[in-house]
Amino acid sequence: DIQMAQSPSSLSASVGDRVTIICRTSQSVSSYLNWYQHKPGKAPKLLVYGATSLQSRVPSRFSGSGYGTDFTLTINSLQPEDFATYFCQQTYVAPFTFGPGTKVDVK
Amino acid sequence: EVQLVESGGDLVEPGGSLRLSCAGSGFTFSSFAMSWVRQAPGKGLEWVSDVSGDGVGTYYADSVKGRATISRDNSKKTLYLQMSSLRVEDTAIYYCAKSPLKYTGYDYIDYWGQGTLVTVSS
């Protein structure tokens, strides 16, 4: 199975900050890496698919990069509604594992 | 508008069984692969199972393999997850999720349901 690691596991940030979250996979997943945002009591939301493609209606302050085993989710100018937990997921090979998550909270 | 509505979550004793359902609407149900993803209390998201649009291809996480069966009735636009030999560690919110592709893998989840709570406890 492909193992997923995310760093940091949590971070504190302020509105307007630039936030970078890293996802690493134990073997290459090509570009089949997706990012989701999850808030308590709500359904998760797709942000980025295929490592770099922004989902429709997702603000352009979100962006994804990477290929192979190393991926990054960047949030430029953090907004109040962005405080949440972020998960990466690989869909290159089953089981389609999620990363452990990165919680972004208020500094 | 795409809607996924889960049902069937309940309190069950260890060793028991449960069938979760997910009714889909607002899209051509048979054209898309579907997934179950769960979140245990205080934990992250865990992928559980996938099924292709035609119901032929199925995949399972090791944690549920042999105890779970994913299926779909495309005529009823409904996804199912039958779980048996339930364990305390199966306690979680179970989300139904939709892929933008007919066959699983190399894809992503573009829509999620609101989830249904399964509690396994004596």
Contacts between the chains, C-beta under 8 A, distances in Angstrom:
chain1	res1	chain2	res2	distance
A	1	B	62	7.0
A	32	B	106	5.5
A	34	B	108	4.3
A	34	B	109	7.4
A	36	B	45	7.4
A	36	B	109	7.4
A	38	B	45	6.9
A	42	B	114	7.8
A	43	B	95	6.6
A	43	B	112	3.9
A	43	B	113	6.4
A	43	B	114	5.5
A	43	B	115	6.9
A	44	B	37	7.8
A	44	B	45	6.6
A	44	B	95	7.2
A	44	B	109	7.5
A	44	B	112	5.3
A	45	B	112	7.5
A	46	B	108	6.1
A	46	B	109	6.1
A	46	B	110	5.7
A	49	B	108	4.0
A	49	B	110	7.9
A	50	B	108	7.4
A	55	B	110	7.2
A	85	B	44	7.5
A	87	B	44	6.3
A	87	B	45	5.2
A	89	B	45	7.6
A	89	B	47	7.0
A	89	B	108	7.5
A	89	B	109	7.8
A	91	B	104	8.0
A	91	B	105	5.9
A	91	B	106	5.9
A	91	B	107	5.4
A	91	B	108	6.3
A	92	B	105	7.5
A	92	B	106	7.1
A	93	B	105	7.3
A	94	B	50	7.1
A	94	B	59	4.2
A	94	B	104	7.5
A	94	B	105	6.7
A	95	B	47	6.0
A	95	B	59	7.0
A	95	B	60	7.5
A	95	B	61	4.8
A	95	B	62	6.6
A	96	B	35	7.8
A	96	B	47	4.7
A	96	B	50	6.8
A	96	B	59	7.5
A	96	B	104	7.9
A	96	B	105	7.5
A	97	B	47	6.2
A	98	B	37	7.7
A	98	B	44	6.2
A	98	B	45	4.4
A	98	B	46	6.5
A	98	B	47	6.0
A	99	B	44	7.5
A	100	B	44	5.2
A	101	B	44	4.2
A	101	B	45	7.3
